[in-house]
Amino acid sequence: MRTLKVLIVSDHESEFIWEYFDREVFRGVELIISCGDLKPQYLSFLVTMLPVPLLYVPGNHDGSYFKNPPEGCIDLEEYGVYTYKGFRFLGFGGCKSRAKKSYHYTEAQMRRLVWHTLPSVLWHRGFDVLVTHASAEGLGDGDDSFHQGFRCFRRLIDRWKPAYHLHGHVHLSYNYKQKRALQHNGTTVINGFNYLITTLELPDKPIRRHFPKA
């Protein structure tokens, strides 16, 4: 079994991390993953305090990233599939919205972004971890239109069956019924709100997958 200990952050700059950082709490963390809506200074602080890579996708409130991107961090949207220690990551930022703002996308717009990554997904024979800001439709999304998940994310998960989907946007403080994690056809869906330390696991041998039909 291949394992990767990760720190997932999203949507809330933790006072515990930013003001009372304790290295012992994060001992063994090999990778930081941001699911968006966090100040660039916060992400840069994290890579300063923990000498490991930080992968991120921008949230719908991260328009400042265009002029002031997080220093020392890796934007997953600049890649198709990004590989780290044998784990294949694919990422998309933004939320579902018709507002004319940075990182606000209609379903059709996001579907085109997903489509453009298909050559990379095919080249890498799939991906293991989907990282997004918004959730997938019906998989931990909210009841209001602004927090509805993308249908194309749901189709992406159903088609390629990644081991994990990490997302933000839906604050766990919004509704006590919101779950930190859920299962969907072999994919573990994790809401990264605030911060979470967890271990991702993959089989030692890559799963042989047949390419899904178009």
MIZA-912309 format. One record per residue (C-alpha): residue number from 0; residue in one letter; x, y, z. Coordinates in nm, 2 decimals. Example, Ala and Ser with C-alpha at 12.3 -4.5 7.8 and 13.67 -1.06 7.14 Angstrom:
2
+-----+------+--------+--------+--------+
: seq : type :      X :      Y :      Z :
+-----+------+--------+--------+--------+
:   0 :    A :   1.23 :  -0.45 :   0.78 :
:   1 :    S :   1.37 :  -0.11 :   0.71 :
+-----+------+--------+--------+--------+
//
This chain:
214
+-----+------+--------+--------+--------+
: seq : type :      X :      Y :      Z :
+-----+------+--------+--------+--------+
:   0 :    M :   0.00 :   0.00 :   0.00 :
:   1 :    R :   0.13 :   0.34 :  -0.10 :
:   2 :    T :   0.06 :   0.62 :   0.15 :
:   3 :    L :   0.09 :   0.99 :   0.15 :
:   4 :    K :   0.03 :   1.20 :   0.47 :
:   5 :    V :  -0.13 :   1.53 :   0.37 :
:   6 :    L :  -0.25 :   1.85 :   0.53 :
:   7 :    I :  -0.57 :   1.97 :   0.35 :
:   8 :    V :  -0.68 :   2.33 :   0.40 :
:   9 :    S :  -0.97 :   2.53 :   0.26 :
:  10 :    D :  -1.20 :   2.84 :   0.31 :
:  11 :    H :  -1.08 :   2.94 :   0.66 :
:  12 :    E :  -0.74 :   3.06 :   0.78 :
:  13 :    S :  -0.70 :   2.85 :   1.10 :
:  14 :    E :  -0.60 :   3.06 :   1.40 :
:  15 :    F :  -0.44 :   2.75 :   1.55 :
:  16 :    I :  -0.21 :   2.72 :   1.25 :
:  17 :    W :  -0.14 :   3.09 :   1.17 :
:  18 :    E :  -0.10 :   3.22 :   1.53 :
:  19 :    Y :   0.00 :   2.91 :   1.73 :
:  20 :    F :   0.18 :   2.70 :   1.48 :
:  21 :    D :   0.32 :   2.38 :   1.64 :
:  22 :    R :   0.55 :   2.17 :   1.42 :
:  23 :    E :   0.49 :   1.86 :   1.63 :
:  24 :    V :   0.12 :   1.86 :   1.53 :
:  25 :    F :   0.22 :   1.83 :   1.16 :
:  26 :    R :   0.51 :   1.59 :   1.19 :
:  27 :    G :   0.52 :   1.35 :   0.90 :
:  28 :    V :   0.31 :   1.56 :   0.66 :
:  29 :    E :   0.45 :   1.51 :   0.31 :
:  30 :    L :   0.22 :   1.74 :   0.11 :
:  31 :    I :  -0.01 :   2.03 :   0.16 :
:  32 :    I :  -0.33 :   2.06 :  -0.05 :
:  33 :    S :  -0.54 :   2.38 :  -0.07 :
:  34 :    C :  -0.89 :   2.36 :  -0.20 :
:  35 :    G :  -0.93 :   2.74 :  -0.23 :
:  36 :    D :  -1.06 :   3.06 :  -0.07 :
:  37 :    L :  -0.75 :   3.12 :   0.14 :
:  38 :    K :  -0.52 :   3.43 :   0.14 :
:  39 :    P :  -0.20 :   3.39 :  -0.06 :
:  40 :    Q :   0.00 :   3.49 :   0.25 :
:  41 :    Y :  -0.15 :   3.20 :   0.44 :
:  42 :    L :  -0.04 :   2.95 :   0.18 :
:  43 :    S :   0.30 :   3.10 :   0.16 :
:  44 :    F :   0.32 :   3.08 :   0.54 :
:  45 :    L :   0.24 :   2.71 :   0.53 :
:  46 :    V :   0.52 :   2.63 :   0.29 :
:  47 :    T :   0.76 :   2.84 :   0.50 :
:  48 :    M :   0.67 :   2.65 :   0.82 :
:  49 :    L :   0.65 :   2.30 :   0.66 :
:  50 :    P :   0.93 :   2.21 :   0.41 :
:  51 :    V :   0.70 :   2.02 :   0.17 :
:  52 :    P :   0.52 :   2.11 :  -0.16 :
:  53 :    L :   0.18 :   2.28 :  -0.16 :
:  54 :    L :  -0.06 :   2.21 :  -0.44 :
:  55 :    Y :  -0.36 :   2.45 :  -0.47 :
:  56 :    V :  -0.67 :   2.54 :  -0.67 :
:  57 :    P :  -0.81 :   2.89 :  -0.65 :
:  58 :    G :  -1.15 :   2.95 :  -0.48 :
:  59 :    N :  -1.42 :   3.19 :  -0.60 :
:  60 :    H :  -1.28 :   3.46 :  -0.36 :
:  61 :    D :  -0.93 :   3.43 :  -0.49 :
:  62 :    G :  -0.92 :   3.69 :  -0.76 :
:  63 :    S :  -0.61 :   3.84 :  -0.60 :
:  64 :    Y :  -0.41 :   3.53 :  -0.71 :
:  65 :    F :  -0.39 :   3.68 :  -1.06 :
:  66 :    K :  -0.16 :   3.96 :  -0.93 :
:  67 :    N :  -0.04 :   3.81 :  -0.61 :
:  68 :    P :  -0.02 :   3.43 :  -0.64 :
:  69 :    P :   0.09 :   3.23 :  -0.33 :
:  70 :    E :   0.47 :   3.22 :  -0.33 :
:  71 :    G :   0.64 :   2.89 :  -0.34 :
:  72 :    C :   0.32 :   2.70 :  -0.42 :
:  73 :    I :   0.20 :   2.49 :  -0.72 :
:  74 :    D :  -0.12 :   2.59 :  -0.91 :
:  75 :    L :  -0.28 :   2.26 :  -1.02 :
:  76 :    E :  -0.48 :   2.45 :  -1.29 :
:  77 :    E :  -0.15 :   2.51 :  -1.48 :
:  78 :    Y :  -0.11 :   2.13 :  -1.53 :
:  79 :    G :  -0.33 :   1.86 :  -1.65 :
:  80 :    V :  -0.23 :   1.57 :  -1.43 :
:  81 :    Y :   0.04 :   1.65 :  -1.17 :
:  82 :    T :   0.23 :   1.35 :  -1.02 :
:  83 :    Y :   0.39 :   1.35 :  -0.67 :
:  84 :    K :   0.53 :   1.04 :  -0.50 :
:  85 :    G :   0.33 :   0.82 :  -0.73 :
:  86 :    F :  -0.01 :   1.00 :  -0.67 :
:  87 :    R :  -0.17 :   1.16 :  -0.97 :
:  88 :    F :  -0.35 :   1.49 :  -0.90 :
:  89 :    L :  -0.60 :   1.67 :  -1.12 :
:  90 :    G :  -0.74 :   2.01 :  -1.01 :
:  91 :    F :  -1.00 :   2.28 :  -1.09 :
:  92 :    G :  -1.08 :   2.60 :  -0.91 :
:  93 :    G :  -1.38 :   2.82 :  -0.88 :
:  94 :    C :  -1.75 :   2.77 :  -0.81 :
:  95 :    K :  -2.07 :   2.74 :  -1.00 :
:  96 :    S :  -2.20 :   3.09 :  -1.07 :
:  97 :    R :  -2.31 :   3.32 :  -1.35 :
:  98 :    A :  -2.15 :   3.62 :  -1.19 :
:  99 :    K :  -1.89 :   3.80 :  -1.41 :
: 100 :    K :  -1.61 :   3.75 :  -1.16 :
: 101 :    S :  -1.28 :   3.57 :  -1.15 :
: 102 :    Y :  -1.32 :   3.19 :  -1.09 :
: 103 :    H :  -1.70 :   3.19 :  -1.13 :
: 104 :    Y :  -1.81 :   2.94 :  -1.39 :
: 105 :    T :  -2.12 :   2.82 :  -1.55 :
: 106 :    E :  -2.16 :   2.44 :  -1.59 :
: 107 :    A :  -2.08 :   2.48 :  -1.96 :
: 108 :    Q :  -1.76 :   2.68 :  -1.89 :
: 109 :    M :  -1.64 :   2.43 :  -1.63 :
: 110 :    R :  -1.72 :   2.14 :  -1.87 :
: 111 :    R :  -1.49 :   2.30 :  -2.13 :
: 112 :    L :  -1.21 :   2.33 :  -1.87 :
: 113 :    V :  -1.25 :   1.97 :  -1.78 :
: 114 :    W :  -1.25 :   1.87 :  -2.15 :
: 115 :    H :  -0.92 :   2.04 :  -2.21 :
: 116 :    T :  -0.74 :   1.82 :  -1.95 :
: 117 :    L :  -0.85 :   1.50 :  -2.12 :
: 118 :    P :  -0.53 :   1.45 :  -2.32 :
: 119 :    S :  -0.33 :   1.47 :  -2.00 :
: 120 :    V :  -0.57 :   1.24 :  -1.82 :
: 121 :    L :  -0.54 :   0.99 :  -2.11 :
: 122 :    W :  -0.16 :   1.02 :  -2.11 :
: 123 :    H :  -0.14 :   0.94 :  -1.74 :
: 124 :    R :  -0.40 :   0.67 :  -1.76 :
: 125 :    G :  -0.63 :   0.85 :  -1.53 :
: 126 :    F :  -0.58 :   1.02 :  -1.19 :
: 127 :    D :  -0.59 :   0.93 :  -0.83 :
: 128 :    V :  -0.69 :   1.25 :  -0.66 :
: 129 :    L :  -0.93 :   1.51 :  -0.79 :
: 130 :    V :  -0.88 :   1.85 :  -0.61 :
: 131 :    T :  -1.15 :   2.12 :  -0.66 :
: 132 :    H :  -1.29 :   2.42 :  -0.48 :
: 133 :    A :  -1.65 :   2.34 :  -0.56 :
: 134 :    S :  -1.80 :   2.00 :  -0.49 :
: 135 :    A :  -1.94 :   1.76 :  -0.74 :
: 136 :    E :  -2.32 :   1.75 :  -0.79 :
: 137 :    G :  -2.48 :   1.55 :  -0.52 :
: 138 :    L :  -2.16 :   1.47 :  -0.34 :
: 139 :    G :  -2.14 :   1.70 :  -0.04 :
: 140 :    D :  -2.27 :   2.01 :  -0.22 :
: 141 :    G :  -2.50 :   2.27 :  -0.06 :
: 142 :    D :  -2.88 :   2.33 :  -0.09 :
: 143 :    D :  -2.86 :   2.68 :  -0.24 :
: 144 :    S :  -2.77 :   2.75 :  -0.60 :
: 145 :    F :  -2.44 :   2.91 :  -0.52 :
: 146 :    H :  -2.31 :   2.60 :  -0.34 :
: 147 :    Q :  -2.44 :   2.35 :  -0.59 :
: 148 :    G :  -2.18 :   2.12 :  -0.72 :
: 149 :    F :  -2.07 :   2.07 :  -1.09 :
: 150 :    R :  -2.23 :   1.79 :  -1.28 :
: 151 :    C :  -1.92 :   1.76 :  -1.49 :
: 152 :    F :  -1.72 :   1.68 :  -1.17 :
: 153 :    R :  -1.97 :   1.41 :  -1.09 :
: 154 :    R :  -1.93 :   1.26 :  -1.44 :
: 155 :    L :  -1.55 :   1.29 :  -1.42 :
: 156 :    I :  -1.56 :   1.09 :  -1.09 :
: 157 :    D :  -1.80 :   0.83 :  -1.22 :
: 158 :    R :  -1.60 :   0.79 :  -1.54 :
: 159 :    W :  -1.25 :   0.76 :  -1.40 :
: 160 :    K :  -1.31 :   0.65 :  -1.05 :
: 161 :    P :  -1.03 :   0.83 :  -0.86 :
: 162 :    A :  -0.95 :   0.71 :  -0.51 :
: 163 :    Y :  -1.02 :   1.06 :  -0.37 :
: 164 :    H :  -1.20 :   1.38 :  -0.44 :
: 165 :    L :  -1.09 :   1.68 :  -0.22 :
: 166 :    H :  -1.30 :   1.99 :  -0.22 :
: 167 :    G :  -1.39 :   2.31 :  -0.03 :
: 168 :    H :  -1.65 :   2.59 :  -0.08 :
: 169 :    V :  -1.92 :   2.42 :   0.14 :
: 170 :    H :  -1.83 :   2.53 :   0.50 :
: 171 :    L :  -1.90 :   2.26 :   0.75 :
: 172 :    S :  -2.02 :   2.53 :   0.98 :
: 173 :    Y :  -2.31 :   2.61 :   0.74 :
: 174 :    N :  -2.51 :   2.30 :   0.83 :
: 175 :    Y :  -2.46 :   2.04 :   1.10 :
: 176 :    K :  -2.57 :   1.77 :   0.86 :
: 177 :    Q :  -2.27 :   1.84 :   0.63 :
: 178 :    K :  -2.02 :   1.55 :   0.65 :
: 179 :    R :  -1.65 :   1.58 :   0.65 :
: 180 :    A :  -1.62 :   1.26 :   0.43 :
: 181 :    L :  -1.84 :   1.03 :   0.23 :
: 182 :    Q :  -1.81 :   0.74 :   0.00 :
: 183 :    H :  -1.92 :   0.72 :  -0.36 :
: 184 :    N :  -1.86 :   0.41 :  -0.58 :
: 185 :    G :  -1.51 :   0.36 :  -0.44 :
: 186 :    T :  -1.42 :   0.73 :  -0.43 :
: 187 :    T :  -1.36 :   0.89 :  -0.09 :
: 188 :    V :  -1.50 :   1.25 :  -0.10 :
: 189 :    I :  -1.34 :   1.48 :   0.16 :
: 190 :    N :  -1.45 :   1.83 :   0.25 :
: 191 :    G :  -1.13 :   2.02 :   0.34 :
: 192 :    F :  -1.29 :   2.31 :   0.53 :
: 193 :    N :  -1.06 :   2.47 :   0.78 :
: 194 :    Y :  -0.78 :   2.21 :   0.80 :
: 195 :    L :  -0.75 :   1.83 :   0.81 :
: 196 :    I :  -0.45 :   1.60 :   0.85 :
: 197 :    T :  -0.51 :   1.26 :   0.68 :
: 198 :    T :  -0.33 :   0.98 :   0.50 :
: 199 :    L :  -0.42 :   0.90 :   0.14 :
: 200 :    E :  -0.37 :   0.54 :   0.04 :
: 201 :    L :  -0.33 :   0.36 :  -0.30 :
: 202 :    P :  -0.26 :   0.00 :  -0.39 :
: 203 :    D :   0.11 :  -0.08 :  -0.44 :
: 204 :    K :   0.04 :  -0.17 :  -0.80 :
: 205 :    P :  -0.15 :   0.07 :  -1.03 :
: 206 :    I :  -0.51 :  -0.04 :  -1.10 :
: 207 :    R :  -0.54 :  -0.15 :  -1.46 :
: 208 :    R :  -0.82 :   0.05 :  -1.60 :
: 209 :    H :  -0.98 :   0.03 :  -1.94 :
: 210 :    F :  -1.02 :   0.37 :  -2.11 :
: 211 :    P :  -1.39 :   0.46 :  -2.08 :
: 212 :    K :  -1.58 :   0.50 :  -2.40 :
: 213 :    A :  -1.63 :   0.86 :  -2.52 :
+-----+------+--------+--------+--------+
//
